[in-house]
């Protein structure tokens, strides 16, 4: 498909209406939110989504039972290196093609155009399509759907973490209280709806919300780090912190336990691509987005690594931490030796979760809006529109919140199933990175797909880019395989990992959406990608 349109200089800066004009040789599509976010705001939003030290702290139980300190501490290093390669691989394309669609737009640009008949697309073991299609359209659609599900699962994960911590505190202060699943459900949905309302009515005019969230999180991390180290006594030995590996009755080898436990430190970087999907909200996106990707990773590591190491040193009773429904609260309680102090710390920690949910909902909506704008989703006419007065994709926000609502109903019915939905956020995120990087290598990293090489700093990494792309692909396969492993072997219903089943359900929706709508309407990006240069490349 050829695209054509007005030049970037001709497009109005604050265009908040839907204006589509069909031409013989392409499409002009002027439909974007106002560009109100500065580089600082994009960095802050990206940080708030990951909030790496908070993400690892909130899901600490996943790593504690799968390797313990060794998995979490060394896993942070492994995850940072692997996700770092993913970030640099994406930064190359983000510097050249800064669009809200991100990975699925890049897939359309990089995938071969040659039409092939027969079974041309299989994802997660299910057939996406068995009709004549161009490879680039099929792969672009597949990556778009995968990425949307990843972001919906990310938002659902944050919504689920909040009630688990809140009710855990209530249970501690009132031992006779037995929390009910419906109570967690109500907190989950109240959080989802409250942040949805804020996104629709306030956030566009309050970009500083992200700055406040980032400042609060960094201040809290530094304060907790100093306070816990100063107050904790006695402290764990260095041999325990750096060498103890926990593998009790899992039935798996230590290597497999380590790899499956990496989901905890890896969760600290879930949503690392957030800055990409805010590109069309950003001023000077081609510069702001790649730097925001790198900044999110760097700030994440320099906060989460020392924090986690310090918290392990501050443990005085490891068995109590393992038995606690909120391990980080128990660690803080032991460190500061004050129930009320640890409760205050945890309450403020929950507040950072709402900043994360706010940024996650905003980012997820921009991806969904972009995909609907390109006619990849049913009801695209509504979901792909920007509200003329509010300047935000209202129906994309509502659609995302509705799916997150449904995921909350799954949580009400089955904790195991919902944990699988949360785990798929990490898996699907890395699958989209891997597909894009793999296609970039398939095209032999042709120069016309990459930023221009300049003297001094350039986002074109040359030969080093082969390394970044290769690691991104390998890491995508590792997460897809090992993050689906059950927690114990032999497997029981309670220890089963239902991630594969969740992936199958998501694939089923992708197939239904394809045959009911996208098959007839989706033909790639409808934004003017030609302004970025030659997008054809060798066939």
C-alpha positions in Angstrom: 0.0 0.0 0.0 1.3 3.5 -0.9 0.6 6.3 1.5 0.4 9.9 0.7 -0.5 13.1 2.6 0.3 16.5 3.6 3.7 17.4 4.8 4.4 17.6 8.5 4.7 21.4 8.3 1.2 21.6 6.6 -0.5 19.6 9.4 -2.1 21.7 12.1 -0.3 21.5 15.5 -3.6 21.1 17.5 -5.7 19.0 15.2 -8.3 17.3 17.4 -10.8 16.2 14.7 -11.1 13.2 12.5 -10.4 14.1 8.9 -10.0 11.3 6.4 -9.7 11.9 2.7 -9.4 8.9 0.3 -7.1 9.5 -2.7 -6.3 7.2 -5.7 -2.7 6.8 -4.5 -3.2 6.7 -0.7 -4.7 8.4 2.3 -4.4 11.7 4.1 -5.2 11.1 7.8 -5.1 14.1 10.0 -6.2 12.7 13.4 -4.0 13.1 16.4 -4.1 14.5 19.9 -2.5 17.9 20.5 1.3 17.7 21.0 1.5 18.9 24.6 4.2 16.7 26.2 7.8 17.8 26.5 10.7 15.5 26.7 10.6 15.7 30.5 7.0 14.6 30.5 7.6 11.7 28.2 10.5 10.5 30.4 8.4 10.9 33.5 5.5 9.0 31.9 7.8 6.1 30.8 9.3 6.0 34.3 5.9 6.0 36.0 4.7 3.1 33.8 7.6 0.9 34.7 8.4 2.4 38.2 11.0 -0.3 38.3 11.8 -0.4 42.0 8.1 -0.4 42.7 7.2 -3.0 40.2 9.8 -5.4 41.5 8.8 -4.7 45.1 5.1 -5.2 44.5 5.7 -8.6 42.8 8.5 -9.7 45.1 6.7 -13.0 46.0 7.2 -14.2 42.4 11.0 -14.2 42.8 11.2 -15.2 46.4 9.6 -18.6 45.7 11.6 -19.1 42.5 15.3 -18.7 43.5 15.0 -16.1 46.2 17.7 -13.4 46.5 19.9 -14.9 43.8 17.1 -14.8 41.2 16.0 -11.3 42.1 19.4 -9.6 42.5 21.2 -11.2 39.6 18.0 -11.3 37.6 17.8 -7.6 37.7 21.2 -7.4 36.0 20.2 -10.0 33.4 16.9 -8.3 32.7 18.5 -4.9 32.5 21.0 -6.1 29.9 18.4 -8.0 27.9 15.8 -5.2 28.0 18.6 -2.7 27.3 19.2 -4.5 24.0 15.5 -4.3 23.3 15.5 -0.6 24.1 18.4 0.2 21.8 16.9 -1.9 19.0 13.6 0.1 19.3 15.3 3.4 19.7 16.8 3.1 16.2 13.4 2.9 14.7 11.8 5.4 17.1 14.3 8.0 16.0 13.2 7.5 12.4 9.5 6.6 12.7 8.1 8.2 15.8 4.4 7.2 15.6 2.0 6.0 18.3 1.6 2.7 16.5 5.3 1.8 17.2 6.0 -1.8 16.7 3.1 -2.6 14.3 3.9 0.4 12.1 7.5 -0.6 12.0 6.5 -4.2 11.2 4.5 -3.0 8.2 7.5 -1.0 7.0 9.9 -3.9 7.4 7.8 -6.9 6.4 8.1 -8.2 2.8 5.4 -7.1 0.4 5.3 -10.2 -1.7 1.9 -11.9 -1.6 1.8 -15.6 -0.5 -1.1 -18.0 -0.6 -2.0 -20.6 1.9 -1.2 -20.6 5.6 0.7 -17.3 5.9 0.5 -16.6 9.6 0.6 -18.6 12.8 0.9 -17.2 16.3 0.7 -19.2 19.5 -0.2 -22.3 17.6 -3.4 -20.9 16.0 -3.9 -19.9 12.4 -4.4 -16.1 12.0 -5.4 -16.3 8.3 -5.5 -18.8 5.5 -6.4 -16.4 2.7 -4.3 -14.5 0.1 -2.6 -11.6 1.9 0.5 -9.6 1.8 3.0 -10.6 4.5 3.4 -7.0 5.7 -0.3 -6.5 6.4 -0.6 -9.9 8.1 2.5 -9.4 10.3 1.6 -5.8 11.1 -1.9 -6.8 12.2 -0.5 -9.6 14.3 2.0 -7.4 16.1 -0.6 -4.7 16.6 -3.0 -7.1 18.3 -0.3 -8.6 20.4 0.9 -5.2 21.5 -2.6 -4.0 22.4 -3.2 -7.1 24.6 0.2 -6.6 26.3 -0.8 -3.1 27.3 -4.2 -4.1 28.4 -2.6 -6.8 30.6 -0.2 -4.3 32.0 -3.0 -2.0 33.1 -4.8 -5.0 34.6 -1.7 -6.0 36.4 -1.4 -2.6 38.1 -5.1 -2.7 39.0 -4.7 -6.1 40.6 -1.6 -5.2 42.6 -3.3 -2.3 44.4 -6.1 -4.3 46.2 -3.7 -7.1 47.1 -1.5 -4.6 49.0 -4.4 -2.7 50.5 -6.2 -5.8 51.7 -3.0 -7.3 52.9 -2.5 -4.2 55.2 -6.1 -4.6 56.5 -5.5 -8.3 57.3 -2.3 -7.4 59.2 -4.0 -4.9 61.4 -7.1 -7.0 61.9 -6.1 -10.7 62.1 -9.7 -11.7 62.5 -10.5 -10.2 59.1 -10.7 -12.6 56.2 -10.5 -10.7 52.9 -13.0 -11.7 50.2 -12.3 -11.9 46.5 -15.2 -9.6 45.8 -13.6 -6.9 47.9 -10.5 -7.0 45.8 -12.7 -6.9 42.8 -14.4 -3.7 43.9 -11.1 -1.9 44.7 -9.8 -3.1 41.3 -12.7 -1.7 39.4 -12.9 1.5 41.4 -9.2 2.1 40.6 -9.8 1.4 36.9 -12.8 3.7 36.6 -11.3 6.6 38.7 -8.2 6.7 36.6 -10.3 6.4 33.4 -12.2 9.6 34.4 -8.9 11.4 35.1 -7.5 10.4 31.7 -10.6 11.6 29.9 -11.2 14.9 31.6 -8.0 16.1 33.2 -4.7 14.5 32.1 -4.3 16.3 28.8 -4.3 19.6 30.6 -2.2 18.3 33.4 0.9 16.7 31.9 2.7 17.6 35.1 0.9 14.7 36.7 3.7 12.4 35.4 6.4 14.7 36.7 4.8 14.6 40.2 4.5 10.8 40.1 8.2 10.4 39.1 9.4 12.9 41.7 7.4 11.2 44.4 8.6 7.8 43.4 12.3 8.7 43.4 12.0 10.6 46.7 10.3 7.6 48.3 12.9 5.2 47.0 15.7 7.3 48.4 14.0 7.8 51.7 13.1 4.2 52.1 16.7 3.1 51.1 18.3 5.3 53.7 15.8 4.8 56.5 15.7 1.0 56.2 19.5 0.7 56.2 19.9 3.1 59.1 17.2 1.4 61.3 17.5 -2.3 60.4 19.2 -4.4 63.1 20.3 -7.2 62.8 21.0 -7.4 59.1 21.3 -10.5 57.0 24.8 -11.8 56.1 26.3 -11.0 52.7 26.5 -14.7 52.0 22.8 -15.1 52.4 22.0 -12.0 50.2 24.3 -12.8 47.4 24.5 -16.7 47.3 21.3 -18.2 48.8 19.2 -19.9 46.1 15.7 -21.0 47.1 14.4 -24.1 45.3 12.1 -25.9 47.7 10.0 -28.8 46.3 9.5 -27.2 42.8 10.6 -30.3 41.0 12.6 -28.2 38.5 16.3 -27.8 38.2 17.9 -24.6 39.5 18.5 -23.3 36.0 14.8 -23.6 35.1 13.7 -22.1 38.5 16.1 -19.1 37.8 14.7 -18.6 34.3 11.0 -18.8 35.4 11.7 -16.5 38.4 13.1 -13.8 36.1 9.5 -12.7 35.5 9.8 -10.8 38.8 12.8 -8.6 37.9 11.6 -8.5 34.3 8.3 -7.0 35.5 10.2 -4.0 36.6 10.6 -3.1 33.0 7.1 -4.0 31.7 5.8 -1.2 29.6 9.3 0.0 28.7 7.9 0.9 25.2 5.5 3.4 26.7 7.3 6.4 25.3 6.9 5.1 21.8 3.1 5.0 22.0 3.0 8.6 23.3 5.0 9.8 20.3 2.1 11.7 18.7 1.4 13.5 22.0 5.1 14.6 22.2 6.8 17.7 20.9 10.0 16.8 18.9 9.1 13.1 19.2 12.0 11.8 17.1 14.4 13.1 19.7 12.3 12.8 22.9 11.1 9.2 22.4 14.5 7.4 22.0 16.0 9.3 24.8 13.0 8.6 27.0 13.4 4.8 26.3 17.0 4.9 27.4 16.3 7.2 30.4 13.5 4.8 31.6 15.9 1.9 31.5 18.8 3.7 33.2 16.8 5.3 35.9 15.0 2.0 36.5 18.2 0.1 37.0 19.9 2.7 39.3 16.8 2.7 41.5 15.8 -0.9 41.6 19.2 -2.6 42.0 20.4 -0.8 45.1 16.9 -0.8 46.5 16.5 -4.5 46.3 20.0 -5.3 47.6 19.4 -3.0 50.6 16.0 -4.5 51.3 17.4 -8.0 51.5 20.1 -6.9 53.9 17.4 -5.4 56.1 15.5 -8.7 56.6 15.8 -10.1 60.1 13.3 -13.0 59.8 13.3 -14.6 56.3 10.5 -17.1 57.1 8.1 -14.2 58.0 8.8 -12.5 54.7 8.1 -15.8 52.8 4.8 -16.2 54.7 3.6 -12.7 54.3 0.9 -11.9 51.7 2.7 -8.6 51.1 6.4 -9.4 51.4 7.6 -5.8 51.0 5.5 -4.6 53.9 7.0 -7.3 56.1 10.5 -6.3 55.0 9.8 -2.7 55.9 8.2 -3.6 59.2 11.3 -5.6 60.2 13.7 -2.9 58.9 12.1 0.2 60.7 10.9 -1.9 63.6 7.5 -0.1 63.6 4.1 -1.3 62.5 2.8 2.2 61.9 5.9 3.3 60.1 5.8 0.3 57.7 2.1 0.9 57.1 2.7 4.6 56.2 5.5 3.5 53.9 3.2 1.0 52.2 0.3 3.5 51.9 2.6 6.0 50.1 3.8 3.1 48.0 0.3 2.3 46.9 -0.1 6.0 45.8 2.8 5.5 43.3 0.7 2.6 41.9 -2.0 5.0 40.9 0.5 7.2 39.0 1.6 4.1 37.2 -1.9 3.1 36.4 -2.6 6.6 35.1 0.3 6.5 32.7 -0.4 3.0 31.6 -4.0 3.8 30.7 -2.9 6.9 28.8 -0.3 4.9 26.8 -2.5 1.9 26.2 -5.3 4.1 24.8 -2.9 5.8 22.3 -1.9 2.4 20.9 -5.5 1.2 20.7 -6.5 4.6 19.1 -3.7 4.3 16.5 -4.6 0.7 15.6 -8.3 1.7 15.2 -7.3 4.8 13.2 -5.6 2.3 10.8 -8.9 0.3 10.8 -7.5 -2.7 12.6 -10.3 -3.0 15.2 -14.0 -3.4 15.1 -15.8 -0.1 15.8 -12.7 1.7 14.5 -14.8 4.7 13.5 -15.4 5.5 17.2 -12.3 4.1 18.8 -10.0 5.7 16.3 -11.4 9.3 16.8 -10.1 12.1 18.9 -12.8 14.0 20.9 -12.9 17.5 19.4 -13.3 19.3 22.7 -11.3 17.0 25.1 -8.5 16.3 22.7 -8.1 12.6 23.8 -9.3 9.3 22.2 -12.3 8.9 24.6 -13.6 5.7 23.1 -10.2 4.1 23.0 -9.8 4.9 26.7 -13.3 3.4 27.4 -12.6 0.3 25.3 -9.3 -0.4 27.1 -11.0 0.2 30.5 -13.8 -2.2 29.5 -11.3 -5.0 28.7 -9.5 -4.4 31.9 -12.9 -4.6 33.6 -13.5 -8.0 32.0 -10.0 -9.1 33.2 -11.1 -8.1 36.7 -14.1 -10.4 36.4 -11.6 -13.2 35.6 -9.8 -12.3 38.8 -13.1 -12.6 40.7 -13.5 -16.1 39.4 -10.0 -17.5 39.5 -6.8 -16.1 41.0 -4.6 -18.5 39.0 -6.2 -17.5 35.7 -5.7 -13.8 36.5 -2.1 -14.3 37.5 -1.6 -15.8 34.0 -3.1 -12.7 32.4 -0.7 -10.6 34.3 2.3 -12.8 33.3 1.3 -12.5 29.6 2.0 -8.7 29.8 5.7 -9.4 29.9 5.6 -12.2 27.3 3.6 -10.3 24.7 5.7 -7.2 25.2 8.9 -9.1 24.3 7.2 -10.9 21.4 6.5 -7.6 19.7 10.1 -6.5 20.3 11.4 -9.7 18.9 9.3 -9.7 15.7 10.3 -6.1 14.9 14.0 -6.8 15.5 13.9 -10.0 13.5 12.4 -8.3 10.5 15.0 -5.6 10.8 17.7 -8.3 10.5 15.8 -10.0 7.7 16.1 -6.7 5.8 19.8 -6.8 6.6 19.4 -3.6 8.6 19.1 -1.6 5.3 20.2 2.0 5.8 17.0 3.5 4.5 15.1 2.0 7.4 17.4 3.5 10.0 18.3 7.0 11.2 20.8 9.0 9.3 24.4 8.5 10.5 25.8 11.8 11.9 29.0 12.9 13.3 28.9 12.6 17.1 25.9 10.8 18.6 23.6 8.9 16.3 20.7 6.5 16.9 22.1 4.4 14.1 24.2 1.8 15.9 25.7 0.3 12.7 27.3 -3.1 13.3 26.5 -3.0 17.0 22.8 -3.0 16.0 23.1 -6.6 14.9 24.0 -7.6 18.5 21.1 -5.6 19.9 18.6 -7.1 17.4 19.9 -10.6 17.9 19.6 -10.5 21.7 16.1 -9.0 21.4 15.0 -12.0 19.3 16.6 -14.5 21.6 15.1 -12.9 24.7 11.7 -12.9 23.2 11.9 -16.7 22.7 13.2 -17.2 26.3 10.3 -15.3 27.8 7.7 -17.0 25.6 8.9 -20.4 26.7 10.0 -20.1 30.4 7.4 -17.6 31.6 4.7 -20.2 30.7 6.3 -22.9 32.9 4.2 -24.0 35.9 5.7 -23.3 39.3 6.1 -27.0 40.2 6.7 -30.3 38.6 4.6 -32.5 38.5 2.0 -29.9 37.9 -1.3 -29.6 39.8 -4.3 -27.4 39.2 -3.1 -24.9 41.8 0.5 -24.7 40.5 -0.4 -24.7 36.8 0.6 -21.7 34.7 -2.4 -20.8 32.5 -0.4 -18.3 30.4 -0.7 -20.5 27.3 -4.5 -20.7 27.8 -4.7 -17.0 28.1 -2.6 -16.6 24.9 -5.0 -18.9 23.1 -8.0 -16.9 24.2 -6.4 -13.7 23.0 -5.5 -15.3 19.7 -9.1 -16.4 19.3 -10.2 -12.8 19.7 -7.6 -11.8 17.2 -9.0 -14.3 14.7 -12.6 -13.2 15.3 -11.7 -9.6 14.9 -9.8 -10.3 11.7 -12.6 -12.2 10.0 -15.4 -9.9 11.2 -13.7 -6.6 10.4 -10.0 -6.2 9.9 -9.7 -8.6 6.9 -11.8 -6.2 4.8 -10.5 -2.9 6.2 -7.0 -3.2 7.5 -4.3 -2.5 4.9 -1.5 -1.0 7.0 -0.8 2.4 8.5 -3.1 5.3 7.4 -0.7 8.0 8.6 1.7 9.6 6.2 4.7 7.5 6.7 6.2 8.7 3.4 7.4 11.8 5.1 9.9 9.7 6.9 11.6 8.8 3.7 11.7 5.7 1.5 9.6 2.9 3.1 9.8 0.4 0.3 13.2 -1.1 0.5 14.3 -4.2 -1.3 11.5 -6.8 -1.9 
